[in-house]
Amino acid sequence: MIAIVDYKMGNLRSVENALRRLGAEFIVTADAEQIRKADKVLLPGVGNAAEAMENLRAAGLVEVIRSLRRPVLGICVGMQVMCRHSEEGDVDCLGIFDARVKRFVPSADEKVPHMGWNSIGNLETKLFKDVRGGEMVYFVHSFYPELCPDTIATTRHGVMFSAALKYENFYGTQFHPEKSGDVGERIIANFLKL
Amino acid sequence: MVAKRIIPCLDVKDGRTVKGVNFVDLRDVGDAVELGQYYARSGADELVYLDISASKEGRATFTRLVERISDGINIPFTVGGGISSLEDAARLLDAGADKISINSAAIANSALIDQIAARYGSQFVVVAIDARQGEDGIWRVTTHGGSRSTDKELFAWASEAQSRGAGEILFTSMNHDGTRSGYPCDTFARLAEELHIPIIASGGAGSVEDIAQVLTAGRADAALAASIFHFGEITVGELKSELKKLDICVR
């Protein structure tokens, strides 16, 4: 059973739909016991990192997430809260990935938010099995995790940043695999096979 | 580098897509989900669904349709038409929309942009602006399909929308819309100069060249089109291979 963590950070419908299309069984829950028992945990999230941390704390899930030993996938803000610190609201996060989350500085060629399809490269780990470097996935964000030893995919938007991170059983993608067409579905399917 | 996006726009009335489309080999061309899936397969980067139903029943039907779109489509989609309150936005978010587009309601009540962005994030809010350039050279914002003028000026309003929390601007020139004579690229370029959020160009595309121009000289981040796709003049895939030949970064 897969647990999608519901901590009131945006609509979960597209993540649920992606799992449904792949024929996976899942529950949507904020219950610590169910999350601990799950074979896989998905931590989606759209919105503000500081608010996301606050909501995790309010739900009593900070230690629960940190102590998970089965595969966990954070998506977008769900990944950012697994980093060390975010400039968004100057908040200390879960500290699973050794990256800080920084704000993009807009320029003539780099709009903020970074919105749309961009290519991922330097792909590592089974999360990207059968995904070619240079394939495009969908991003929507104004803050990005810096490069660090946990980086398993990179993207450039003015700066080079971590498009995906991994530390032990924890994975995170800054992009939205659930909105990234067939490539995204392949990545979610790979996560489900871990 | 982030790719330039190509976004087909589908008009929906009482839960059914309207306009041409009889070229597409689909079971039911009026089915918004099937048509959306067809566009997604042919390479569309996002979709926009515009509800043109006037009635309350039409709106309820549209919300149920948005749920079905969300279930059936694996690329982002925006919904617009008749959104005038935070509650409307919430209802469509819950139904699975990735973004909403607001136009007249934002002009009547600009605080609506702040409210929706504060609640659901800027990435959820597209502010659509229809404007017409007068003989004095000034771009005035219009509503109701260009039939009503407002006292707002395009660049000032676009900047205000950005500072209130809009995540993207969808700009249509009412001088060019429906003419198929191309886009006002200098105006798009000035918008790009003044704003830091992405700009979607709409209205006026008659050819691949027009779209290429607005994405390069006009510095637009995305092009939205309806008729050239619906009437089968070119597929999204064909358009993108043409743009690629012109060294424009597309997916």
Interface residues (C-beta under 8 A of the other chain):
Chain A: G10 N11 R13 S14 N17 A18 R20 R21 V46 G47 N48 P106 A108 K111 V112 P113 H114 M115 G116 W117 N118 S119 M136 Y138 F139 V140 H141 S142 R156 H157 H176 E178 K179 S180 G181 D182 G184 E185
Chain B: M1 V2 A3 R5 A40 D45 S70 D71 N74 I75 P76 L93 D94 A95 G96 D98 Y120 G121 S122 Q123 F124 G167 E168 A192 E193 H196 I197 P198 D221 A222 R251
